[in-house]
Amino acid sequence: MSRWSYVLAGLLVASTSVLPAIAADTAPVPDAARAYRYLQSVCRLGPRPSGSRGMKLQVRMLTSHFSRYRGRVRLQPFDIAHPLSGKSVRLANLIVNWHPDRNRRVLICCHYDTRPFPDRDPVNPRGRFLGANDGGSGVALLMELAHHMRTTRTSFGVDFVFFDAEEFLFPRGNSTAGKFFLGSTHFATRYRDKPPAHRYVAGVLLDMIGDRDLQLYVERKSLRYAPKVTDGLWATARALGVKQFYASPRPKHDVDDDHVPLNRIAKIPTCDLIDFDYPHWHTTRDNVRACSGKSLAVVGRVVLKWLETLPADGP
């Protein structure tokens, strides 16, 4: 993750939406063991910084996987200047369409790059960073959700979007060179400046949702920009009895993440599901042993059920 604002929010959680009644007994149930195996497969590729061999292998693996489950896969390429050398680097967001004929759509997204180095590691800040939770967990969950997209009952089309270059940052002396959120900013800007035929009614960002001790609190910017989406997800978790979505009278954290350009530039109301309290953030200990298939599955269950309960006119 990137550019955390260590601020306890002071806004009251005030619902601005009328939430639908939610029946818990029909919720699709993702396979926790299979989701964990997908995470293992992602991490076996090694580090996956933007433009790297690991990233290219990941693109190939995801293209094959989602095509197998009849998702329509395409790349959204863009170029950036490398923050150290200045040379042009070709990057790409990966987009998977489900029910591509539907013009009203929901965006479910994550970043699929890993930070080049574990810069917060107290022992080896230039070591090998696998990013199992920070990058890999969202990818693994979307791979698992591919098994359910044809049977999830929703009137909306759904797009999975994997953002490149969420944190394409490199150490330079005593500072850091590079920018955050390049992939999501490119996606949001293109959506705004060259509007497609479809429109997104809502978005969900998955980031660091595989922690063994998963604790998901309402995030302040999500509540500010996407209150109906945020309230709907937490109401769904309550109805399903999912305890990892913590109810609180106040949002606990204020996070800069890929949902910011989606909300501010593209005006897509997007909620960030993120475990801010993950203890292995940007260290070599962010590996598969720190993650749990059960955590991935409960988040997936909430997202799928939330999709099924979205009103026809959107949240």
C-alpha positions as CSV (number, residue, x, y, z in Angstrom):
1,M,0.0,0.0,0.0
2,S,1.0,3.6,-0.3
3,R,1.0,7.0,1.3
4,W,-0.9,6.2,4.4
5,S,-2.4,9.0,6.3
6,Y,-2.1,8.0,10.0
7,V,-5.2,9.9,11.0
8,L,-8.2,8.8,13.1
9,A,-11.2,10.1,11.3
10,G,-13.6,12.2,13.2
11,L,-16.7,11.8,11.0
12,L,-19.7,10.1,12.4
13,V,-20.9,7.2,10.2
14,A,-24.2,8.6,9.0
15,S,-26.1,6.5,6.5
16,T,-27.4,8.5,3.5
17,S,-29.0,5.5,1.8
18,V,-32.0,3.2,2.2
19,L,-30.5,-0.2,2.5
20,P,-32.3,-3.2,1.0
21,A,-33.4,-6.2,3.1
22,I,-30.8,-8.9,2.7
23,A,-31.6,-12.6,2.9
24,A,-28.5,-14.4,4.1
25,D,-29.4,-17.9,3.0
26,T,-28.7,-17.6,-0.7
27,A,-25.2,-16.0,-0.5
28,P,-22.7,-17.6,-2.8
29,V,-19.8,-19.2,-0.9
30,P,-16.3,-18.8,-2.4
31,D,-14.0,-21.7,-1.8
32,A,-11.4,-20.7,0.8
33,A,-8.9,-23.5,0.0
34,R,-9.0,-22.8,-3.7
35,A,-8.6,-19.0,-3.2
36,Y,-5.5,-19.7,-1.1
37,R,-4.1,-21.9,-3.8
38,Y,-4.6,-19.1,-6.2
39,L,-2.6,-16.8,-3.9
40,Q,0.1,-19.4,-3.7
41,S,0.2,-19.5,-7.5
42,V,0.5,-15.7,-7.7
43,C,3.4,-15.6,-5.2
44,R,5.2,-18.5,-7.0
45,L,5.7,-16.0,-9.8
46,G,8.0,-14.1,-7.5
47,P,8.1,-10.3,-7.1
48,R,5.8,-8.5,-9.6
49,P,6.8,-4.9,-9.9
50,S,5.4,-2.9,-12.9
51,G,7.3,-3.8,-16.1
52,S,9.1,-6.8,-14.6
53,R,9.2,-10.4,-15.8
54,G,7.1,-11.4,-12.9
55,M,4.4,-9.0,-14.0
56,K,4.5,-10.3,-17.5
57,L,4.1,-13.8,-16.3
58,Q,1.1,-12.7,-14.1
59,V,-0.6,-11.1,-17.1
60,R,-0.2,-14.3,-19.0
61,M,-1.6,-16.4,-16.1
62,L,-4.6,-14.1,-15.5
63,T,-5.5,-13.9,-19.2
64,S,-5.5,-17.7,-19.4
65,H,-7.5,-18.1,-16.2
66,F,-10.3,-15.6,-16.9
67,S,-10.6,-16.7,-20.5
68,R,-11.1,-20.3,-19.2
69,Y,-14.1,-19.1,-17.3
70,R,-15.5,-17.1,-20.2
71,G,-14.6,-13.6,-19.0
72,R,-13.6,-11.2,-21.8
73,V,-10.1,-10.1,-21.2
74,R,-8.3,-7.1,-22.6
75,L,-5.3,-4.9,-21.7
76,Q,-5.4,-1.1,-21.3
77,P,-1.8,-0.1,-22.0
78,F,-0.1,3.1,-21.2
79,D,3.5,4.4,-21.0
80,I,5.3,6.2,-18.2
81,A,8.8,7.5,-17.7
82,H,10.9,5.3,-15.3
83,P,11.4,7.5,-12.2
84,L,15.1,6.7,-12.1
85,S,16.3,6.3,-15.7
86,G,13.6,8.4,-17.5
87,K,13.2,5.7,-20.1
88,S,9.8,4.9,-21.3
89,V,8.1,1.9,-19.7
90,R,5.0,0.2,-21.1
91,L,2.5,-0.7,-18.5
92,A,-1.0,-2.0,-18.7
93,N,-4.2,-2.4,-16.6
94,L,-6.0,-5.7,-17.2
95,I,-9.7,-5.6,-17.6
96,V,-12.1,-8.6,-17.4
97,N,-15.7,-8.1,-18.5
98,W,-18.6,-10.2,-17.3
99,H,-21.9,-9.8,-19.2
100,P,-20.3,-7.2,-21.6
101,D,-23.7,-6.4,-23.2
102,R,-25.0,-4.6,-20.1
103,N,-24.5,-0.9,-20.0
104,R,-24.9,-0.4,-16.3
105,R,-21.9,-1.9,-14.6
106,V,-20.1,-2.4,-11.3
107,L,-16.3,-2.2,-11.0
108,I,-14.5,-4.6,-8.7
109,C,-10.8,-3.8,-8.7
110,C,-7.4,-4.3,-7.1
111,H,-3.8,-3.5,-7.9
112,Y,-1.6,-6.3,-9.2
113,D,1.8,-4.8,-9.0
114,T,4.1,-5.2,-6.0
115,R,6.3,-2.5,-4.6
116,P,9.9,-3.0,-6.0
117,F,11.4,-3.3,-2.5
118,P,10.2,-4.0,1.1
119,D,11.2,-0.5,2.2
120,R,9.7,-0.8,5.7
121,D,11.5,-4.1,6.5
122,P,13.7,-3.5,9.6
123,V,16.4,-6.0,8.5
124,N,16.4,-6.0,4.7
125,P,14.7,-3.0,3.1
126,R,16.2,-3.9,-0.3
127,G,15.2,-7.5,-0.1
128,R,12.8,-9.7,-2.0
129,F,9.2,-8.5,-1.7
130,L,6.5,-11.0,-2.6
131,G,3.5,-8.8,-1.6
132,A,1.2,-11.8,-0.8
133,N,-1.3,-9.5,0.9
134,D,-0.3,-6.2,-0.6
135,G,-1.1,-6.9,-4.2
136,G,-1.6,-10.7,-4.3
137,S,-4.7,-11.0,-2.1
138,G,-6.9,-9.0,-4.4
139,V,-5.7,-10.9,-7.4
140,A,-6.3,-14.2,-5.8
141,L,-9.8,-13.3,-4.7
142,L,-10.8,-12.1,-8.2
143,M,-9.5,-15.4,-9.6
144,E,-11.7,-17.2,-7.2
145,L,-14.7,-15.0,-8.0
146,A,-14.4,-16.0,-11.6
147,H,-16.0,-19.3,-10.6
148,H,-19.2,-17.5,-9.5
149,M,-19.7,-14.6,-11.9
150,R,-21.9,-16.6,-14.3
151,T,-24.3,-17.7,-11.5
152,T,-24.3,-14.5,-9.4
153,R,-27.8,-13.0,-9.7
154,T,-27.4,-9.4,-10.7
155,S,-28.8,-7.2,-13.4
156,F,-25.5,-5.3,-13.7
157,G,-22.5,-6.1,-15.8
158,V,-19.3,-6.5,-13.8
159,D,-15.8,-5.6,-14.6
160,F,-12.7,-6.8,-12.8
161,V,-9.9,-4.3,-13.2
162,F,-6.3,-4.9,-12.2
163,F,-4.4,-1.7,-11.8
164,D,-0.8,-1.5,-12.7
165,A,1.8,0.8,-11.0
166,E,-0.1,1.5,-7.8
167,E,3.3,2.0,-6.2
168,F,6.0,2.2,-8.9
169,L,8.5,3.7,-6.4
170,F,12.2,3.4,-6.0
171,P,14.7,4.5,-3.4
172,R,16.9,7.4,-4.4
173,G,19.3,8.5,-1.8
174,N,17.4,9.5,1.3
175,S,14.1,9.9,-0.6
176,T,11.8,8.0,-3.0
177,A,11.4,8.5,-6.7
178,G,8.1,7.8,-8.5
179,K,4.4,8.3,-8.2
180,F,1.4,6.4,-6.8
181,F,-1.8,5.2,-8.4
182,L,-0.6,5.5,-12.0
183,G,-2.8,2.7,-13.3
184,S,-6.0,3.8,-11.6
185,T,-5.4,7.4,-12.5
186,H,-5.0,6.4,-16.2
187,F,-8.2,4.3,-16.0
188,A,-10.2,7.1,-14.3
189,T,-8.9,9.8,-16.6
190,R,-9.7,7.8,-19.7
191,Y,-13.2,7.0,-18.4
192,R,-13.8,10.7,-17.8
193,D,-12.3,12.1,-21.0
194,K,-13.3,9.4,-23.5
195,P,-16.6,8.2,-22.0
196,P,-17.5,4.6,-22.9
197,A,-21.0,3.4,-23.8
198,H,-21.3,1.8,-20.4
199,R,-21.5,3.6,-17.0
200,Y,-20.3,2.4,-13.6
201,V,-22.8,2.7,-10.9
202,A,-20.5,1.6,-8.1
203,G,-17.0,0.3,-7.4
204,V,-15.3,-1.9,-4.8
205,L,-11.5,-1.8,-4.3
206,L,-9.9,-4.9,-2.7
207,D,-6.5,-4.2,-1.0
208,M,-4.8,-6.2,1.7
209,I,-7.9,-8.4,2.3
210,G,-6.0,-11.7,2.9
211,D,-4.6,-11.1,6.4
212,R,-4.9,-14.1,8.8
213,D,-6.3,-11.7,11.4
214,L,-8.6,-9.8,9.1
215,Q,-10.0,-6.6,10.5
216,L,-11.9,-4.4,8.0
217,Y,-13.0,-1.0,9.3
218,V,-14.9,1.7,7.4
219,E,-12.4,3.9,5.6
220,R,-13.0,7.7,5.8
221,K,-12.6,8.6,2.1
222,S,-14.9,5.7,1.2
223,L,-17.6,7.0,3.5
224,R,-17.1,10.5,2.1
225,Y,-17.3,9.7,-1.6
226,A,-19.3,6.5,-1.7
227,P,-21.5,6.3,1.5
228,K,-24.2,4.2,-0.1
229,V,-21.7,1.6,-1.4
230,T,-19.9,1.6,1.9
231,D,-23.1,1.3,4.0
232,G,-24.4,-1.5,1.7
233,L,-21.2,-3.6,2.1
234,W,-21.3,-3.3,5.8
235,A,-25.0,-4.0,6.0
236,T,-24.4,-7.1,3.8
237,A,-21.7,-8.3,6.2
238,R,-23.9,-7.9,9.2
239,A,-26.8,-9.8,7.5
240,L,-24.3,-12.6,6.7
241,G,-22.8,-12.7,10.2
242,V,-19.3,-11.8,8.9
243,K,-17.5,-10.6,11.9
244,Q,-14.4,-9.4,10.0
245,F,-16.3,-6.3,8.9
246,Y,-16.1,-4.3,12.1
247,A,-18.9,-2.0,13.0
248,S,-17.8,1.3,14.6
249,P,-19.5,4.6,15.3
250,R,-16.6,6.3,13.5
251,P,-14.4,5.5,10.5
252,K,-11.1,4.3,11.9
253,H,-8.6,5.2,9.1
254,D,-8.0,7.7,6.3
255,V,-6.3,6.0,3.4
256,D,-5.0,7.2,0.0
257,D,-5.4,4.3,-2.4
258,D,-6.6,3.5,-5.9
259,H,-10.2,4.4,-4.9
260,V,-9.2,8.1,-4.8
261,P,-8.8,8.7,-8.5
262,L,-11.9,6.6,-9.2
263,N,-13.9,8.8,-6.9
264,R,-12.4,12.1,-7.7
265,I,-11.6,11.9,-11.4
266,A,-14.0,9.3,-12.7
267,K,-16.8,10.0,-10.2
268,I,-17.4,6.3,-9.7
269,P,-18.5,5.9,-6.1
270,T,-16.0,3.4,-4.8
271,C,-15.4,1.8,-1.4
272,D,-11.9,0.6,-0.3
273,L,-12.0,-2.7,1.5
274,I,-8.6,-2.7,3.3
275,D,-7.0,-4.0,6.4
276,F,-5.1,-1.0,7.5
277,D,-3.7,-2.8,10.5
278,Y,-1.7,-5.4,8.6
279,P,1.6,-5.8,10.6
280,H,3.7,-7.0,7.6
281,W,3.1,-4.0,5.3
282,H,6.1,-3.4,3.0
283,T,8.3,-6.1,4.7
284,T,9.7,-9.4,3.6
285,R,7.2,-11.1,6.0
286,D,4.3,-10.2,3.6
287,N,4.1,-13.8,2.3
288,V,1.5,-16.5,1.9
289,R,2.1,-17.7,5.5
290,A,0.7,-14.4,6.8
291,C,-2.5,-14.9,4.7
292,S,-5.6,-17.0,5.0
293,G,-7.9,-18.5,2.4
294,K,-10.7,-18.0,4.9
295,S,-10.2,-14.3,4.9
296,L,-10.3,-14.2,1.1
297,A,-13.5,-16.2,1.1
298,V,-15.4,-14.1,3.6
299,V,-14.6,-10.9,1.7
300,G,-15.7,-12.6,-1.5
301,R,-18.9,-13.8,0.0
302,V,-19.8,-10.3,1.1
303,V,-19.0,-8.8,-2.3
304,L,-21.0,-11.4,-4.2
305,K,-24.1,-11.0,-1.9
306,W,-23.8,-7.2,-2.1
307,L,-23.9,-7.5,-5.9
308,E,-27.1,-9.6,-5.7
309,T,-28.8,-7.1,-3.4
310,L,-28.0,-4.0,-5.4
311,P,-31.3,-2.2,-6.4
312,A,-31.9,-2.1,-10.2
313,D,-31.3,1.7,-10.2
314,G,-27.9,1.2,-8.4
315,P,-26.9,2.0,-4.8
